Amino acid sequence: MLFKAKNKVLYKDWIWDWLSYKKDYIKESTYANYSNIISNHIAPDLGKYYLKEINNKIIQEFLLNKYKSGRLDKLGGLSNKTIRDIVAIIKSSLKFAMKEDLIQNLNLDFIYPKTNVKDKIYTLSKQNQDKLTSYIMKNKSSKNLGILLTLYSGIRIGELCALQWKDIDFKSNILHINKTLQRVYIKDNKINKSKIIITNPKTHNAEREIPLNKEFAKELNKFKTNPDDYVLSCSEGWVEPRTYRRFFERVLTKSKVEKINFHGLRHTFATNCIKLGVDYKTVSELLGHATVNITLNLYVHPQMSQKKKCIDLICKKFSENCP
């Protein structure tokens, strides 16, 4: 269990033991994420300290260094989410140490730079959307149509890979999203492995029903096999996300469409919805976002023409009274 009987405990030993305790209470994907963060970031930098040596100043300096290293490497640097996860893990592990009376109460309020810089959203142009759609409709297969399923419904790649024929109601043309498939990487001081897991979506909102276009559903239905078969493979064997990403890259090359990562299809769908004037609540529910705010922060960026129109409307009375 935990190192309650020992006087001197290295933080790296404590945090791994803490994670072992948490394993039965968290999802396997969460455990994998925590194990990678501890292995790659927390244990190498904070693990050398004894548990009783850890204080706010040490953690604060560690977080600042992590933030700076993340900002310097724009392509492979730490995301804000990763930094938030690091903070959450440190706080939880130390709060448990306090509860076990291994350390005195610590001030776990940290200050670290916030950034207003938003990650660029990559989308396909209208021309490239048309080129991709045209190529796939000339080379139809369930695997190819999976690409268009994301482009025209916004589902995530893990949701697409987990999709089985029984999840599509072709009578009502409704797509039922109720699971996700992912490969998780587990790294800790005892094991180092990867595995495929199929689980319920992360949030309640991610479990959703999405209407399918009647004509698209008709094309997709032509490839339907057994209910338990996976849509992409038309067999009992799934196609994992990294394999499907490579397949997608080959399709882009063949269709002569500019390179974009697979998630860009989801961004393209969301952006198209906003441009067409679909209300934000509807877009949020189609995407399976936990809150409308996530949708607003990611995709709603008024153009200067919209801002000018707003100001002109507000100042209409002023304009009418000008000589």
N, C-alpha and C positions, 0 to 999 in steps of 0.2 A: 504494500500500500504506500503511504506517504512517509517521508523522513521525519516523523514527529519526534522520534527518540534521539536524533542526532543533534549535536550542537552546531557543527559546521557543515553546511550544505551549500554546494555550488549551485548557482542559479540554473545552470544548464541541466543539472540533475533534477532539480525541483520542477522545472517547467516540463520536462519530458514525463515525469511521474504525474504531474498535474494533468497532462494531456491523456495519459493512460487512464486516469480516473474519469475524465470527461467523455471518453470514447463511447460509453454505453448510453450517453444522454444526448448525443448529437448525431446528425446525419453523416453517413460515410463520406459524402462529398465535402462536408464541412471539416471532418476530421482530416481528410487529405489536404485541404487548403491550409489548415492550422499546422499540420506536420511539415509542409513545405516552407511556410513562413518561419517557423521555429528553426528548421534546419538551415535555411538560406540566410536568415537575417538576425534573429534574436540570439540563438545559441552562439554563433561565431563572435558576436560583438559584446553581448552582456553575460554570456555563460561563464566567463572567467572570474566574475565576482561571486563572493559568497553571498548567500541570500540576505544576510543581515547587513551587508555592505551596500546593497541597492538603495538608492535614494532618488529623490525627485531630480536633483541636479544631473546625476549620471544618465537617467532616462531621458531627460530633456535634451542633453547634448547628443545622445544617440539618435533621437528623432530628428533633430536638426540636420545631422550628418546624412541620415537616410533621405530626408527631403531634398537636400542639396544634390546628392548623387543622382537622385531620380530626375531632377530638373536638368542636370547637365547632359544626360543621355535621353534625348527626346524620343528615340526609337525604342530603346529597351529599358528605359528608366521606370522607376516605381510609379504606379498610378496612385491617385489620391485614395482610391478604395483600398489598395494594398497597405498604405500607410495607416488608414483607419483600422484595418484588420490587425495590424501590428500593435497599435495602441490598445485595442480591445483585448487581445490575448495577454499583453503585459498586465493590464489592469485586472483581468479576471484571475490570472495566476497569483498575483500579489494579494488580492483580496482574500483568496483562499488561504494563503500563508498567514495572513492576519487572523483569519477565523480559527486557524489551527494553533494560534499563539506562538508561531515561529518567529514573527517579526512584530515590531511595534506598528501602530497605525501610521500610514504614510499619506501624504498629500498627493493624490493621483490626478491632480488637475495640471494638464500640460498645455504649453503654448507652442504652436508651430505655425509657420507661414501658411497663409491661405492664398490661393491663386484664383484670379478671375479669368484666367486663360482657359478656354474650353477646347477640348479635343476636337479637331476638325472632323466633320461628318462627311464621309465620302459616299457619293451617290452616282448612279448612272444617268447620263444625259438622256433626253427623250430619244435622240437618234440611236444611241446604243441600246436602249431598252427595246426599240423596234427591231434592231439587228439581231439581238439575242433571242427575242420571241420568234422572229422569222426563221432563224436557224433551227431552233428546237422544234418548231411545228413542221419543218421539213425533215427532221430526224427524230421522230417521236419514239419515246420509250418511257417507261415509268421513271427511270433514273434521270432522264433529261427533263421530264415534266416536273420533277421535284424542284428543279431550279425555278421554274415559273410559279410553282406553288408558293415559294417564299416571296418571289417578286410581286405576286398579286394577292398575298394574304398576310405577309409580314411575319410568318412564324420563324422561330429560331432554328438553327441547324440541329441542335440536340433534339428539339421537338419533331423535326422532320425525320431524323434518323430513327426515332422511336415509333414513328407512325406506322400502324398496321391497318390493313384493309377494313377491319371491323370498326375502326375509329372514324370511318367515313360513311355517312348516311346518304346514299345516292338517291334515295326516294325524296328526301327533303333537301338534298344538297347542303348538308351541314358537316363541317369538319370538327371533330371533338378532340381537343388538345387536353390530355390527361396524364402525360408522362414525358420524361426527357431522358435521352441517352447520352452518356459522356464517359470519357476515359479519365480516370483520376490517377494521380501520381502520389504515392505515399512514400515519404522520406523521413525516417527517424533514426534513432540510435540503435535500432534492432533490425529494421527491415528497409528495403528499398525496392519498390515494385510498382507496377501500374496494372490497372484492371478496368474493364468496362462495367458500368453500373447503369441500371435503368430504374429511375425513381419518379415519384410524384414531382411536379414542378415545385420550384422553390417557394412560391407564395400562392395563396388562395386565388388571387386574380389571374395567375398564369394558367389555371385550369379554366378553359373557356370554350365556347362554341363560336365558330366562324362560318358565316354563309359562304358557299362556293358559287361562283358564276356558273350558270346553267350549262353554257357551251363548254367551259373548261372542264366541268365535272363529267360531261359526256365523253370528252377525250380521255380523261383519266380512267374512267370506268372501263374503257376498252382493254386495259391491262390488268384488271382486277383478277386476283387468284384466290386462294383460300383465305378465310377471315383472319387467321392468325399469322399469315405471311406479312412480312414487312413491305411497305409500299415501294421503297427504293430498289429492293432486291427481288421482289416477287417470290420470295422464298422464306423459309424459317430462319435464315441467317440474316443478321442486321448488317448495315454498312455503317461503320463508325465515322464520326465527324472528320477526323484528319484525312481519312481515305476519300471521303466525299469532297473535301476542300480541294484535294489534288485533282479529282475528276472535274470539278468546276473550273479550275484553272485551264485544263485542257479544252473544255468547251469554249471558254473565252478566246483562246488562241484560234480554234477552228472557226469561230464565228466572227473573228477579227474585231472583237469588242475590247475596249481599253481595260487594262488590268484593274481589278478591284477585289477586295476580300469578300468572302461570302456574306458576312454581316452587312456589307454595303447594300445588299438586296433588301434587307429589312429596313435600312435607313431610307432607301429609295421609295419603298412602299409608304412609309410614314410621311416622308416629304411630299409625295404625290397627294396623299390624303389632305394634308394641310393646305397645299396649293389649290386643291379643288373646293376648299371651304367646308370640309367635313368638320363637325364640331369636335372639340378636343376630348370630351368624355368618350365619344364613340371611338376615336382613334386610340385612346388609352386602353379601352377594353379590348379592341381588336389585337393590340400589341401584347396584352397581358401584363401591362405595367402595374406595379403595386399602388401607385397614386397618379392622378392627373398631373401633378407637379413634375413628375419625371418626364412625361411627354412634353410639357411646356418648356422645361429647361433644355431638353435635347433638340426639339424641332421647331419651336415657335420663335422666330427671329424676324420681326417686322422689317420690311424694306423701307428705304427712305421715301418712296412714293406713298406708302401707307401712312408714314409719320406726317408727311406733308398734307395728305388728305385730312388727317385728324386735326391738325392745326388750323387748316382752312375752315373746317366745320365749326370748330370752337370760336374762331374769329369772324364768323359770318356776319354777326351784328356789327362788328367794328367796320368791316369792309363796306357794309351798306350805308354807313354814316360818313364814309370818307367823301370829300368833295370831288 
